[in-house]
């Protein structure tokens, strides 16, 4: 049982699963893979006076990363002492999402300053910061911002980056430098986003003018498999099951094929919030609980 329902899985090594907390971003809870042993850590930052708004923590042993794209700032530190040193200081490279692909490389998603559309890119930290963009990876259908929203994850076993759209049945797979491998489709039939957008002149804001139909909600990827929490009822699935469980469809990212689906049951009416696969174990945060499932 967790202390609150704002925790998410930040990453793991072969022996430990690390949970971070949206409400207390400097506090880390670590469990062994059997979920029997629990340890707590607090991240120390060499400088903590930035106006943080959307802190996210990622773990890639032997390092942890603490990032906030609204500042923007990125810290890196060792799991052995949890002391974060500034890897990227505020420099105008704002980002909304980020995934660590190698100890010195981070894939990020930002807004194109010219047209406001989402774009993917990489930060490379060698002797100095090198920033590069892949402007053609995300495909616009309506506005290039809301319609390209989605999840991003890096498969550290197969060294593949996977971006899955929220509002259409599509995902794309690339190498760590964002060179496209292929574009794939999930088994849902919605290939075009189903909403309209509006521009408010007074505030210069874009908003959704109609509620979006979400196709793919949560994702994780490991060892050539993509796990997608689908939000559309399948043709042959009993609707009663959707009242009791979250459906996770599994795809092979090597040959772009659908393999099977599994059910992750609600706990005390709470739904699946976060999932992460390590080896043949799937870890899931459901409400106030962390669960481990063994995958056949």
N, C-alpha and C positions, 0 to 999 in steps of 0.2 A: 504494500500500500504506500502511496506517495503522500507527501505533506500537502500538496495542492494539485490542481488540475491545469497548471500553466507550464508544466515541464515538457521537454521534448528531447529526443535522442540526438546528441551532438556528434556521436561517433563511437568507435571502439577499437581495441586491439584484439588479439585472440583470447585474452583472458578477462577483459573488463569492458563493460558498457557504461558510457558516460552520459549523464542526463544534465542538461542545462535548464534554466528557468527564465521564462519571459519576464516575470515580475521581479526576479532577483538575479540579474544577468551575471553577477560575479560569483555566484554560488553554484558549485558543481557537486553532483551526487554520483558516486561510482559504485557499480554492482559487479560482482563476479558473474560469470556466464550462467551460473545456476540460480542467481538472484538471492543467494543466501547471505552473502557478506556485503555489507554496505559501508562505504567511506564517504566522508564529506571534505571538500576542499574549497578554499576561497581564493579567487584570482587577485593578485596584486598587480596594479598597473603603475608603470613608471610615471605616468601623468594621467590624472583622472578628472581634469577640469573642463573637458569638452562637453558641449550640449548634446549628450547622447539621447537618441530617440528610438532607434530600432537596432538594438544590439543583438548580434547572433554569434554563437560560439560553435566552432567546428574543431573536431579532433582528428589529427592525422599523425599517429605516433612517429617519432617521439615528441611531437609538438602539439600544442593547442593554438587556436587562432581566435581572437576576439575582433569582430568587425562591426562597424556602423557606417553605412554608406551615406547617411545624411550629414555626417560631419565634414568630409569622409576621413576615416582613420582605420588602420589595421594594425593589430598587435600580434606578436608571436612569442611564445614562451615554451619552456620544456614542461612536460607532464610531471617531471621529477620535483619541480619546485613551484609551479603555477605562478611564475612571475612574468608578466607580459611586458615586452619591450616594443616600442613603436617600430613597425616594419614599413608603414606608409603613413606619413603625416599629412594633414589637410593640404590638398593641392588642387582642388577643383574637379577631381575625377569622382564625381558622385555616382553611386550605384544603388540598386534596389535589392539585388540578390547576389550571392557569391558562393562558389564551391572551390575548395582546395583540391587541386589535381596532383601537384607535386609539392615538396617542401618549399620550393621557390616560385610556384606558379599558382595563380588563382584565376578561375574563370568568373567573370562578373556580367551582370545585366545592367544596362544604364539606359538613359533617354538620350536620343540624338538631339543635340542642341539646336539643330536647324529645323527639324520637322516634328519633334516631340515623340517620335516613334521609339519603341524598344529596340535595343541593339545589344548583341553579345560581344564580349571582348576578353582580353587576358591582361593581367598584371604579371610581369616577370621581374623577380627580385634577384638580380645577380650583383654586379658592382654598383649598378644604378637601376632605377625603375624604368622598365620598358613597357609601354602600353600599346596594344594593337587591337584592332576591331575586325569583326567578321560581319559586315553589313548585310550580307545576303542570306544569312542562316535563318533568321526569323521571317516568316512569310505573312505579309499583310493581307487581310481580307476586307476589313471595314476601315479602321483608323490607324492600325499599326501599333496601338498602345494597349487598349483593353483586349483586342482580339488576339494579341500575341502573348497575353499573360499565361503563365504556366509554372510548372515545377522544373527544377534542374537538379541533377544528381550525377555524381561521378562514381563509376564502377572501378574500384581500386584493384580488383583482381584482373579484369580484362583491359584496364586502362582506357575506358570509353566514357565519354560525356554524353548524357541523355537529357534532352529537353522535351517535356510533354506538355502540350497545350491543355488548358482548362476547358475550353469551350468548343472543341472539335476533336474528332477521332484521329488525331495525328501526333506523332512524336518524331524526333530526329536524333540520330546517333553520329557522333564525330570523334576524332582523336583528341588528345589533350590540348593541341594547338588550334582546335576548332576547324580542322579540315573535315568537311562533310564526308561521312561514310554512306549514309542513305537516309531517306525519309520513310517512316513506317506508319501503319495504321492500326488502331485498336479495333476490336470487333464491333464497337458501336457504329451506327450508320450515319451519325451526324457529322458531315464533312465540312459544313460551313457554319460559322458562328450564328447564333440565333438571338441577336439583340440589336438595338439601335443606340447610337450615341448622340449627345447634344452638346453644343458649345455655348457657354454662358459668357456673354460679352463683358458684363460688369466685373466679374471676378476673373475672367480669362481662364476659366476652368472647363475641362471636358468631363462629362458625366454620362453614365449609362441612362438612356431614356426609357429603357424597358429592362426588367429583371433578366439576367442571363441564364441560359440553360447550361448547367455545368455537366460536362461529360466525364472528365478525369479529375479526381479530387486530390488524392495523395499518391505519391510514388516513392519507390526506392529501387535500387539496382545493385546486383551483386553477381559476380561470376557468370556474366553473360545472360542473366535473367533480369527482366523488367517487371516489377510488381506494381499494378495500377489499381487503385481503389476506384472502381467505376460507379458513377451516379445514375446510370441509365439502366432500367430493368431489362434484362435480356429476354429474348423471345420465348425461351423455354424455361425461364426461371419463375417459380411461384412467388407471387407478390407478398405472400405472408412472410417469406424469409427476409424481405427488406425491412420488416418491422422488428426483426430480431438480430440481424447481423449486417456487417459491411462486407460487400463482395469484392474480392481482390482477384483480378485477372492476371495471369502470368504469361509473359512473352519471352521468346528466345531472341535476343538481340543479335545473335550471330547470323541466323538465317531468316530473321524477320517473320517469325511464325508464332501463332497463339498456341499455348500448351495446355493450360487448364485454368480452373478457377477454384478459389477456396473461400470459406466463410470465416470471418472473425466476429464472434458474437458480442453483442452489446453487454456491458457490465453495469448493473444498476441504472439502466436506461441511457448510459453514456456510450457514445459511438467512438470508433477508432479515430485517434487524433494524430498519431505519429507512428511510423514503422521503420524498421531497419533490419537488414538481413546480414548475419555473420555466419559464414559457413552454411550449415544446415539448420540454423536456428533463425526464426523470425521473432524479433522483439517488437512489442506494440504497447504504446501508451493509450489507455482507454479510461477516460475520466481520471479518477484518483488511483489508478492501478497501472503497474508495469507487468506485462505478461510475456512469457517465452513460449513459443510454439516450435515443435520439432517438424521440420519439413522432410517428407519422404523423398 
